[in-house]
Amino acid sequence: VRPSVLLASLRAVCAQSAFNLTLDSLHGRNPVEDGVLRYEFTDSWWTNESPGKFRMRMLYADLKEILVTVRPVAGNPDSAVLRLHSPLGRALRLNHRVALACAGLLGASGAAGIGLLAVSALGPLAIPVAAVAGVASASASLVGYRPLFRWQLKKGSEALEQLAKAVASHALTDSGLSASGGEGRSNPI
Protein backbone atom coordinates (compact mmCIF):
# COMPACT_ATOMS: atom_id res chain seq x y z
CA VAL A 1 0.00 0.00 0.00
CA ARG A 2 1.35 3.43 -0.93
CA PRO A 3 2.28 5.74 1.96
CA SER A 4 -0.40 8.26 0.94
CA VAL A 5 -3.11 5.58 1.07
CA LEU A 6 -1.88 4.36 4.44
CA LEU A 7 -1.87 7.92 5.78
CA ALA A 8 -5.40 8.55 4.51
CA SER A 9 -6.54 5.27 6.10
CA LEU A 10 -4.93 6.27 9.39
CA ARG A 11 -6.84 9.54 9.40
CA ALA A 12 -10.12 7.84 8.53
CA VAL A 13 -9.77 5.09 11.16
CA CYS A 14 -8.69 7.47 13.94
CA ALA A 15 -11.83 9.55 13.36
CA GLN A 16 -14.11 6.52 13.81
CA SER A 17 -16.13 6.36 17.01
CA ALA A 18 -14.39 3.12 18.01
CA PHE A 19 -11.12 5.07 18.39
CA ASN A 20 -12.02 8.79 18.85
CA LEU A 21 -8.52 10.04 18.11
CA THR A 22 -7.67 13.48 16.74
CA LEU A 23 -4.44 14.68 15.24
CA ASP A 24 -2.90 16.97 17.84
CA SER A 25 0.33 17.90 16.09
CA LEU A 26 2.81 17.05 13.37
CA HIS A 27 6.49 17.12 14.22
CA GLY A 28 8.53 17.48 11.05
CA ARG A 29 7.81 18.89 7.61
CA ASN A 30 6.15 15.97 5.85
CA PRO A 31 4.23 13.12 7.53
CA VAL A 32 5.71 10.55 5.15
CA GLU A 33 9.32 11.75 4.93
CA ASP A 34 10.34 12.93 8.39
CA GLY A 35 7.14 13.55 10.32
CA VAL A 36 5.76 12.13 13.53
CA LEU A 37 2.02 12.46 13.99
CA ARG A 38 0.74 12.88 17.55
CA TYR A 39 -2.81 11.68 18.18
CA GLU A 40 -4.86 12.22 21.34
CA PHE A 41 -8.31 11.14 22.42
CA THR A 42 -11.12 13.39 21.25
CA ASP A 43 -13.25 12.85 24.33
CA SER A 44 -12.49 12.59 28.01
CA TRP A 45 -12.75 9.28 29.80
CA TRP A 46 -15.16 10.76 32.32
CA THR A 47 -17.89 11.55 29.76
CA ASN A 48 -21.32 10.05 30.15
CA GLU A 49 -20.70 7.65 27.28
CA SER A 50 -19.24 4.26 28.06
CA PRO A 51 -15.66 4.08 26.75
CA GLY A 52 -15.07 1.49 24.06
CA LYS A 53 -12.76 -1.49 24.22
CA PHE A 54 -9.88 0.45 22.62
CA ARG A 55 -10.19 3.33 25.08
CA MET A 56 -10.45 1.04 28.09
CA ARG A 57 -7.30 -0.83 27.07
CA MET A 58 -5.44 2.46 26.69
CA LEU A 59 -6.74 3.62 30.09
CA TYR A 60 -5.59 0.41 31.77
CA ALA A 61 -2.02 1.22 30.78
CA ASP A 62 -2.48 4.98 31.34
CA LEU A 63 -1.57 5.72 27.73
CA LYS A 64 -2.73 9.20 26.74
CA GLU A 65 -1.22 9.74 23.30
CA ILE A 66 -0.14 7.80 20.24
CA LEU A 67 2.87 8.75 18.12
CA VAL A 68 2.62 7.55 14.53
CA THR A 69 5.13 7.32 11.71
CA VAL A 70 4.40 6.30 8.12
CA ARG A 71 7.49 5.62 6.04
CA PRO A 72 7.94 4.26 2.52
CA VAL A 73 9.80 0.96 2.26
CA ALA A 74 13.28 1.49 0.85
CA GLY A 75 13.38 0.47 -2.81
CA ASN A 76 9.60 0.09 -3.06
CA PRO A 77 7.73 3.41 -3.15
CA ASP A 78 4.38 1.60 -3.38
CA SER A 79 4.81 0.06 0.09
CA ALA A 80 4.82 1.69 3.50
CA VAL A 81 5.49 0.85 7.12
CA LEU A 82 3.18 2.07 9.89
CA ARG A 83 4.64 2.41 13.39
CA LEU A 84 2.52 3.16 16.44
CA HIS A 85 4.13 4.13 19.73
CA SER A 86 2.67 5.34 22.98
CA PRO A 87 5.13 6.83 25.49
CA LEU A 88 5.26 5.00 28.81
CA GLY A 89 6.90 7.75 30.89
CA ARG A 90 3.68 8.82 32.60
CA ALA A 91 2.54 5.23 33.14
CA LEU A 92 5.90 4.22 34.62
CA ARG A 93 5.96 7.21 36.98
CA LEU A 94 2.41 6.44 38.11
CA ASN A 95 3.30 2.76 38.53
CA HIS A 96 6.29 3.71 40.66
CA ARG A 97 4.19 5.94 42.92
CA VAL A 98 1.38 3.41 43.31
CA ALA A 99 3.86 0.61 44.05
CA LEU A 100 5.55 2.72 46.72
CA ALA A 101 2.21 3.68 48.24
CA CYS A 102 1.00 0.07 48.27
CA ALA A 103 4.23 -1.15 49.80
CA GLY A 104 4.25 1.64 52.37
CA LEU A 105 0.62 1.29 53.41
CA LEU A 106 0.54 -2.49 53.50
CA GLY A 107 3.98 -2.66 55.09
CA ALA A 108 2.99 -0.19 57.83
CA SER A 109 -0.37 -1.83 58.46
CA GLY A 110 1.20 -5.30 58.55
CA ALA A 111 3.89 -4.12 60.96
CA ALA A 112 1.34 -2.38 63.18
CA GLY A 113 -1.01 -5.35 63.26
CA ILE A 114 1.65 -7.94 63.99
CA GLY A 115 3.39 -5.54 66.37
CA LEU A 116 0.25 -5.08 68.48
CA LEU A 117 -0.29 -8.80 68.69
CA ALA A 118 3.36 -9.43 69.49
CA VAL A 119 3.54 -6.70 72.16
CA SER A 120 0.91 -8.46 74.19
CA ALA A 121 2.79 -11.75 73.96
CA LEU A 122 6.47 -10.79 73.73
CA GLY A 123 6.77 -7.33 75.22
CA PRO A 124 9.94 -5.49 74.08
CA LEU A 125 10.94 -8.34 71.74
CA ALA A 126 8.00 -7.35 69.55
CA ILE A 127 9.96 -4.61 67.71
CA PRO A 128 11.99 -6.98 65.49
CA VAL A 129 8.90 -9.12 64.89
CA ALA A 130 6.95 -6.05 63.75
CA ALA A 131 9.81 -4.95 61.48
CA VAL A 132 9.96 -8.35 59.81
CA ALA A 133 6.17 -8.33 59.42
CA GLY A 134 6.33 -4.89 57.80
CA VAL A 135 8.96 -5.97 55.28
CA ALA A 136 7.05 -9.16 54.52
CA SER A 137 3.74 -7.37 53.90
CA ALA A 138 5.41 -4.67 51.78
CA SER A 139 7.11 -7.36 49.69
CA ALA A 140 3.84 -9.25 49.30
CA SER A 141 2.10 -6.11 48.06
CA LEU A 142 4.81 -5.51 45.45
CA VAL A 143 4.72 -9.14 44.34
CA GLY A 144 0.99 -8.74 43.77
CA TYR A 145 1.13 -5.31 42.13
CA ARG A 146 3.85 -5.96 39.53
CA PRO A 147 1.85 -8.63 37.63
CA LEU A 148 -1.12 -6.26 37.61
CA PHE A 149 0.99 -3.54 36.01
CA ARG A 150 2.35 -5.96 33.40
CA TRP A 151 -1.24 -6.97 32.58
CA GLN A 152 -2.16 -3.29 32.16
CA LEU A 153 0.76 -2.77 29.75
CA LYS A 154 -0.33 -5.84 27.79
CA LYS A 155 -3.79 -4.31 27.41
CA GLY A 156 -2.22 -1.10 26.09
CA SER A 157 -0.22 -3.11 23.53
CA GLU A 158 -3.42 -4.89 22.48
CA ALA A 159 -5.08 -1.51 21.91
CA LEU A 160 -2.23 -0.36 19.65
CA GLU A 161 -2.41 -3.67 17.76
CA GLN A 162 -6.18 -3.17 17.35
CA LEU A 163 -5.58 0.27 15.83
CA ALA A 164 -2.82 -1.01 13.53
CA LYS A 165 -5.04 -3.85 12.26
CA ALA A 166 -7.92 -1.46 11.63
CA VAL A 167 -5.67 0.91 9.67
CA ALA A 168 -4.17 -1.95 7.64
CA SER A 169 -7.59 -3.39 6.88
CA HIS A 170 -8.92 0.01 5.80
CA ALA A 171 -5.85 0.67 3.64
CA LEU A 172 -6.07 -2.70 1.90
CA THR A 173 -9.79 -2.34 1.31
CA ASP A 174 -9.54 1.28 0.23
CA SER A 175 -6.65 0.72 -2.17
CA GLY A 176 -8.62 -1.99 -3.92
CA LEU A 177 -6.52 -4.99 -3.00
CA SER A 178 -8.62 -8.10 -2.84
CA ALA A 179 -8.25 -11.84 -2.77
CA SER A 180 -9.33 -12.02 -6.42
CA GLY A 181 -6.49 -9.71 -7.44
CA GLY A 182 -8.84 -7.25 -9.11
CA GLU A 183 -7.99 -3.63 -9.70
CA GLY A 184 -9.45 -1.15 -7.30
CA ARG A 185 -9.77 2.58 -7.05
CA SER A 186 -6.91 4.72 -5.93
CA ASN A 187 -7.33 7.25 -3.18
CA PRO A 188 -4.54 9.81 -3.10
CA ILE A 189 -4.44 12.42 -0.37
Disulfide bonds with the S-S distance in Angstrom:
none
